[in-house]
């Protein structure tokens, strides 16, 4: 059973924007804080941003002021608005609970920032 589906990635030039979406099943959305994670090429997966059930957010320093995480509890969706993208933001982006649960890792969505 698919738990999360990420979408919205693509190729964008430096300075550009993308909006990622995560569709989550009700079993995980109702009880957990949610996070966006990323895995750059050749590196370990890392937390990017998180949001609690009532909307409290937290960001890693490397995306503060550029990325915005949000959620729609009715639609069971989590979003990541990414602005002022840099080449170092290139990665596969994943959605999961926070802290993450192994069984909820999805396929991710590729974000490539390049001119």
C-alpha positions as CSV (number, residue, x, y, z in Angstrom):
1,X,0.0,0.0,0.0
2,X,1.4,3.4,-1.1
3,X,1.7,5.8,1.8
4,X,3.1,8.9,0.2
5,X,3.5,10.2,-3.3
6,X,5.8,13.1,-4.1
7,X,5.5,15.2,-7.2
8,X,6.5,18.6,-8.6
9,X,10.2,18.1,-9.2
10,X,12.0,19.1,-12.4
11,X,14.9,21.0,-14.0
12,X,15.1,24.7,-13.1
13,X,17.7,27.4,-13.5
14,X,19.5,28.9,-10.6
15,X,17.3,31.5,-8.9
16,X,14.2,29.8,-10.1
17,X,11.3,28.3,-8.1
18,X,9.5,24.9,-7.8
19,X,6.6,23.7,-5.6
20,X,6.7,20.1,-4.4
21,X,3.6,18.3,-3.4
22,X,3.2,15.2,-1.2
23,X,0.0,13.2,-1.0
24,X,-0.2,11.2,2.2
25,X,-2.7,8.5,3.3
26,X,-4.8,9.3,6.3
27,X,-3.0,6.7,8.5
28,X,0.1,8.8,8.7
29,X,-1.3,12.3,8.2
30,X,-3.6,12.3,11.2
31,X,-1.0,11.6,13.8
32,X,2.4,12.8,12.8
33,X,4.4,15.9,12.1
34,X,5.6,15.8,8.5
35,X,8.9,16.6,6.9
36,X,10.6,17.1,3.6
37,X,13.9,15.4,3.2
38,X,16.5,15.4,0.4
39,X,19.3,13.2,-0.8
40,X,21.9,15.0,-2.9
41,X,24.0,12.9,-5.3
42,X,26.5,10.9,-3.4
43,X,25.4,12.1,0.0
44,X,23.2,11.0,2.8
45,X,19.5,11.9,3.1
46,X,18.9,15.0,5.2
47,X,16.0,16.8,6.7
48,X,15.0,20.0,4.9
49,X,12.0,21.3,6.8
50,X,9.2,20.0,9.1
51,X,5.7,21.0,10.1
52,X,3.6,19.9,13.0
53,X,0.0,19.0,12.8
54,X,-1.0,22.5,13.9
55,X,1.3,24.3,11.5
56,X,4.5,25.0,13.5
57,X,7.4,24.9,11.1
58,X,11.1,24.5,11.4
59,X,13.8,24.8,8.7
60,X,17.4,23.8,8.3
61,X,19.7,26.8,8.0
62,X,20.6,26.0,4.4
63,X,17.0,26.7,3.3
64,X,15.8,29.3,5.7
65,X,14.3,32.3,3.9
66,X,14.1,30.4,0.6
67,X,11.8,27.4,1.3
68,X,8.4,27.3,2.8
69,X,6.7,24.1,4.1
70,X,2.9,24.0,4.4
71,X,0.2,21.4,4.8
72,X,-3.5,21.0,4.1
73,X,-5.0,18.7,6.7
74,X,-8.3,18.4,4.8
75,X,-6.6,17.3,1.6
76,X,-3.9,15.4,3.4
77,X,-1.2,17.2,1.4
78,X,2.2,18.6,2.3
79,X,3.9,21.2,0.2
80,X,7.4,22.7,-0.2
81,X,7.7,26.0,-2.0
82,X,11.3,26.4,-3.1
83,X,12.5,29.8,-4.2
84,X,15.9,31.2,-5.1
85,X,17.1,27.7,-5.9
86,X,20.8,27.0,-6.0
87,X,22.8,24.2,-7.8
88,X,23.5,22.7,-4.3
89,X,19.7,22.2,-3.9
90,X,19.9,19.5,-6.5
91,X,18.7,16.3,-4.9
92,X,15.9,13.7,-4.8
93,X,13.3,15.2,-2.4
94,X,11.2,12.9,-0.2
95,X,8.2,13.4,2.1
96,X,7.9,11.4,5.3
97,X,6.8,11.7,8.9
98,X,9.2,13.5,11.2
99,X,10.9,11.7,12.7
100,X,10.9,9.5,9.5
101,X,9.6,6.0,9.5
102,X,11.3,3.5,7.1
103,X,8.1,2.1,5.8
104,X,6.9,5.5,4.5
105,X,9.8,6.3,2.2
106,X,8.4,6.9,-1.3
107,X,10.1,7.2,-4.7
108,X,10.8,10.9,-4.2
109,X,10.9,13.6,-6.8
110,X,14.1,14.8,-8.6
111,X,15.0,18.4,-8.4
112,X,17.8,19.6,-10.6
113,X,19.1,23.2,-10.5
114,X,21.3,23.9,-13.4
115,X,21.9,26.5,-16.1
